[in-house]
Amino acid sequence: MFRLRIDAYCRSEQGERLVREAAADISLARSRVEVFQGGADRMVADHASGERATNDVLILEVCDGEDAAVEEISRVFERASPNTSIVVAGRINSIPFNERLLEGGVSEYVLLPASPSYLITKLARIFARDEKGLAGKGKVLAFLGAKGGAGTSTFAQNVAWALQERTSRAVTLVDLDMHFGTVALNLNQDTRVGTRDAILRASADQLDPAMMERMYTRDMEGARNLWMLASSPDLDFGGGYAAFQPEVVQYVLDMAAAQASYVVLDLPRAWSPVVAQALTLANEAVVVCDHSIQSLRNADLLFKALNPSKPANTTLRYALNHAGLASLSDLDRKDFQDTLGSVPAAVVPWLPKVFRTASSEGRPLHAVPGSAKAAAPFRALAEMVAGADGAPQASKARTAGFRPRASTPKAVQEGGGTGLLAALLAAVSPRKGKSNPDGEEPKAP
């Protein structure tokens, strides 16, 4: 499943219908697809005014004349981000024209009319070439409480919600507390399948991406980019949580990370090999503490245990909850900074009325009136995690504008086959009567 931001600039109803039908496919269910009429002129105007943010893919339908089409593409290249993959759609049925576009920096050419599956195949080809792109993994962020009642689930669900709002990217919230998980309850969701089912299927070697998709809770109000792999409370779990091997849970988490830009883990407080494995796999781990001496001791133990085992490019943080709920035994922020050697990633104030309302109504904090102060630390932490909103980059990042070639390639003139043309001929040869490498019969211009 793709997780892309796609803008399509069409010139015809046929082109618009193609993109909209492709957007309705399950392969693009987690992508944001927007379609506009006006072609290159509309694209240039939108980007000149600053209305459109950087996207992953730009689909451009061009006119039927080769020279005019090249002129349109050149204008679009001047405005598009260098990291945006440009897919051109048109009715020019010419291998030399196709090669001219690809060598100039266009990622793919779609010959119209085409089917939605053909367009999706073209998108898949772009990112299949990138070992760090869609075939790779999203960022995994794990939350673990230093002690019971520290607020781990509150952090996980509100940071996940803030992440999908801030980035407009696919975020999956995974509840790994098989026995007493509360993520679904806290967000007022009724779940029948989830994390437990995914792990059971994976342990029987029966879990594939399509089945994984069916286990997510989705379509939550106000969170079209947030999916949830929930846990329903159940004390009868075939020998308990420890019966499942860490490598099985790793397989499930890897699959979730392959289907989202961010995966947020809500980990159970009970220490186990599975929790240790999840923390080691995470790109970032946040230990949630209250201001008690027990939290400080346990956070120190976790930092000492996890720091040596985590790769150098991962981050270990801590957050302080219930700030302002003072007692004689409470420690202050400086005690944590001195012991753990860093400042907290977030400090959440003690605002019981706001948190109680959110919990009782099954809503995220930002949806509760008067919650701005309480929600701010979660939004800040989401911004810290997202950074510059690193997008999955296409394999062919453009470093210069479109470079149209005026003359027909010598290899084509002479009927030879090198580079792209040779690849096309090799792909076509087993398919008699076809000249399209993706198996769709081109139409006569």
N, C-alpha and C positions, 0 to 999 in steps of 0.2 A: 504494500500500500504506500502511495506517495504522500508526502507532506510538503506541498509546494504553495507558493504564492504566485498565481498566474494571472496576468492581464492579457486579454485578447482584443485586438483592434481589427474589426472586420469591415468589409466593404459591401457584403451581400447578406441576404437572409440565409442563403445556403451555408455560408461560412459561420454565421452566428449560431445556426441550428447545430452544426457539427460540434462546436465547442461546448454548447450547453448540454448536448446529449452525452458527450464525453465526461463532462463535469458530474453528471448524474451517476456515472459508473462507480462501483464500490472502490475501485482502484484510486479514485480521487476524492473519496469521502472525507478525508482529513486535510484536503487542500482548500485554499481559498481561491476561487476562480471568479473573476469579474470580466464581463464582456461589454464592449463598447462598439458602436458604429462610428464610421468616419475614417477608418484606416490610418495611414501614416499621419495625415493632417491632424487628426484628433490626438494621436499619441504625442506628437511634437508640441501641440498646444497644452496638453495636460502637464507634461514634464517641464515645459517652459515656465508655467505658472507655479510649479512646486506642489501641485495637488496630489501627485502620485508618489508614493514611497518606493524605495528600491524593491524589486521583486525578483523571484528566482527564474521565471520564464516569461517571455513576452512573445505572444503569437501574433503575427502580422499577416493579414490578407492583402496581397498586392494586386495591381491591375494586370491586364493581359499582355501588354507590350513589354518586351524584355528591357529595353533601355529605360522606359518609365518606371518599371518595377525596381531596377537597380537604383534609380534616383531616389525612390521612396525608401528603400532599405538604407541607403547612405544617410539620409536625414534622420532615420530612427536610430542608427548607430551613434550619431553625434549626441543624442539625448539619453540613450540607455546607459545603465551602469555597466562597467566592464565585466562584472560578475554575473550579469543577467544573460541567460541562454536565450537566443533569438531563434524562434521557429517561424519560417515563412510558409504561407499557404498560398497557392495560386493555380492557375489553369495552363501554365506554360509547360507543355510536355516535351522536354528536351533535356537529354543527359548532359550536353555541354553547359546548358544554363544551370542545371542542378550542381554540376561540379564547380562552376563559376561562383555560385553562392557559398558552397561549403568551404572553398579555398579562401573566400573573402572573410570568413568568420561566422557565417550562419551555422547554427548547430544542426538543424534538420530542415528539409524541404518536404512539404506535404502537397501532393498533387490532388487537386479537387476535380470532381467530387470524391469524397473519401468517407469511410465509415468511422464512427467514434473509436472502435477498437484499433483502427489503423493509427489514429492520432495518439492514442495512449501508448501504442508500441513505439512510436517515435519518441515520446517523452521518456519511456523506459530506456531506450538506447542511449539517450544523452547521459543519464545518470548512472547507468550500468558501467560506463567507461571510467567512472570516478571511484577509486577505492575508498575515498573518504566521504562520498556523497550519500545518496539514498540507500546504498547497499551497506552503509556503515551504521553506527549507533548514535542515538541521541544522548544528551548529557544525563547522567543519573545522579540525583540528589537524594541522600538518605538522611532521615531524622530519627534520632534515638534519644530517649529520655535518660538523664543521669539518675533519676529515681522516679518511682511511681507518682503520678499526679503532677509532673513537671509541665505537661502541656504539649507533648509530642504530636498528638493528632491535630490539635489546634494549629500548630505551626505547619504541619504537612499540608493540611487542606487549604489554609489561607495563602500560603506561598504558592501552591499549585494554581489556585484561582488567580492570584495576582500575575503569575507567569503567563498564563494563557491570555490574560487581558493585555499585558504589556507588550508581548511579542507577536500576538495573533498567530501563534504556532501551535502545533499539536502537543498537548501535555497529557500524560497518563499518570493518574494517582493510584498507587498500588498499596493496598492494606495487607501487610504481611502478618498481622496478628490474627492467626487462624481461629483462636478460641474466643477472644473478647474484642474483636475489631469494631471500631465505632465510626469509621469514616462514612459509611453509607447512612448510618443513623444521623450523624451530625449534619449531613447534607440532604436529609429527608428523602432518601432514595430507597425503593423497595427492590432488593436484588435477590435473584434465585440462583445465579451462577456467578463465579468469580475466581478469586485466587486459589481457593482449595481445589476447585474443579480443574483449573489449569495445571496445577501441580500433579494432581492424580492422573490426568491425561498424559502429561509429560513423563511421569514415572513409568507409564505403560507404553511409552513410545508412540502415542497416538495424537500428539499435539502438533498442528501445523498452523501457519499464519491465518488461514481462513477460519479455522475453528477458534483461534485466539480472538479474532475480531468479534465473534458472536458472544464472547464472555464479558465484553466490556459493557458497563452501564454508560449510556450516552444520552445526548439530547437533553442535558440539564438546562433549566431555564437560565438564560444569561451567560451561558458558558458553552458555546458551540465548539470551542477548541479543546474542551476538557473531557477526557474519558476516564472512567474509573474501573479498576479491577478490585472489587470489594470483597470483604469477608463477612459471611453471616455467622453469628455466634453459634458455636457447636462444641460441646465438650466431648462428644464421642467421635474421635478422629482416628480410629484405627491404630492405637498405640501412641498417639500424641504427635505433637509438632516435630519432635526430634526423630521420628521414624523416617522422615524424608531426607534424602541425601542432599548436601549442599550443591552438588553438581546439577541436580534436577531443578532446584530453585534458580540456579544460575542460568539454566537453559530458558526458563520462563522469563526471567528478567532480560536476558539478551534479546528474546523475541519481542518483548514490550519495547525495548530501546530501539529496535529496528523499525518500529511502527510509529515512533513519536520523536519530536525534537527534544523533549524533556520527559524524564520519568522521575516522579517524586515518590519515595518509599516512606511509608509510615511503619516503622519497625516496632515489634513488641519489646516490652521492658525486659522480659526474661532472657538471659544470655544463653546462646546456643551456637553450635557450629554454623547454622544457617544465618543467624544474625551477623556473626563474625565474617562470613563469606560475603554477605550483602554489603557490609561496610567496606570491605576490601575492594569490591567491584565498583563502588560508587566513585564518580568523579569528584564529588564533594560530599562531605558528611558533616552534619550539624548536631552537636550534642546539646540538648535542651536542658537547662538547669533552672531550679529556683534558687533562692538565696541562702539555702541551708548548708551546713557544713557537710552533710551527707552528699549533697549534689557536688560540692567542690571535690570531695575525696573521690567520688566515682568518676567525675569528669577527668580528673588527673590520671586515674587508672586507665581510662579509655584512651586518653591522649598518648600515654606511654606505650600502650599495647598496639595502637593503630599506626602511630607515626612510622615505626620501622618497617611495617608491612605494606604501606601504601606506596605506589609509584610516585616519582618525583613531580609529575604533572598533575597530581590531585591535591585537593585542599581539605583541611580539617579545621572546622570552626566550632565555636560554641555560642549559644544565645542565652540570655537571661530573661526569665519570665517572672511575673508577679512583682515587678519593681514598685516599691512604695508600700508593700504589705510588710511593714516593719514589726520586728519583735526583738527582744533582748538577745536572742540567739542568732539573729540573722547576720550574714556577712555582707559587706558592701562590694561594689564593683571592683575596687582596687585589690581586694583579697583574691578575686578570680584572676585579675590581670597579672598579679605578681606570681601566682602559682602556675597558671597555664601559659604565661609568656606572651599573651596577645590580648587585644581588646575584643569585647564581644561583637559578634556580627549583627546582633539585634538586641535591643532592650525593650521589652514589652511592659507597659505600665499595668498596674493593678486597677482594673476598671470592671468590677464584678457585674454591674448592671448590664453593661453592653455585652459582655461575654455570655451572661446567663440568658439574655434575650436571643442571641444568635444560636445558642445550644438548644433552647426550648423550641424555637421556631424552625430549626433545621436549615439555617441560612448562613452564608459566609458573612464575615464581619462587615464588609463594605456595603452589604445590603441592609444593614441595621441603621436606623436613624441615629445620628450623633456618634458614629463610630470612627470618625476620621482620625482621631488621636490613637485609638487602639489599632486601626488597620495600617497606619503609616509604617511601623517597623516591618511588617510583612511585605509591604510593597517595596520598601528599601532593600530588603533581603532578596526579593525577586530580581530587582534591578542589578544587584551585586552578582547574582548567579548568571543572569542573562548577559551581562557585560555589554558588548557592542551588538548583541543580538546576532551571534554568528550563525549564518544561514548555511544550509547544505549547498556547497558550491558545485556548479556544473564542471564537467571535466575540461571544457574548453573555455577557460576564462579569457576574455578578450582584452588584449593589452593595447589595441589601437582601433581606429575606426574601420568601417567596412572598406575592403580593398578590392573593388571590382576590376576585373581584367578585361581589357578592350578586345583582345583577339581570342579566337577559338584555340584551345590547346593543340599543340602539334600532334600529340598522341591521338587526339580525336580526329584531326584532319586526315591523318594517315591510317586511321582504323586500328591503331595500336592500342595497348592497354597497360597503363602504369598508374600507380597510386590509387585514387578512388575508383577510376574507371575499371581498372583490373579487378578490384574488389567487387564492383557491381557485376561485371561479367561472370566472375566466379560464382557469385551468389545466384545469378540467373540461370546458369547452365543446366542445373538439374530440373528446372521447372520449364518445360516446353511451353512456348506460346506466351510466356510472361516476361515482362521487362521491368518489373518492380521488385526490388530485393526483399520487400516485406510480404510478398505474396498477393498483392492486390493489383488487378488488371488496370493499367493506366487507360484513361480515356483519350480519344483523339482530340487534339486542340481545336 
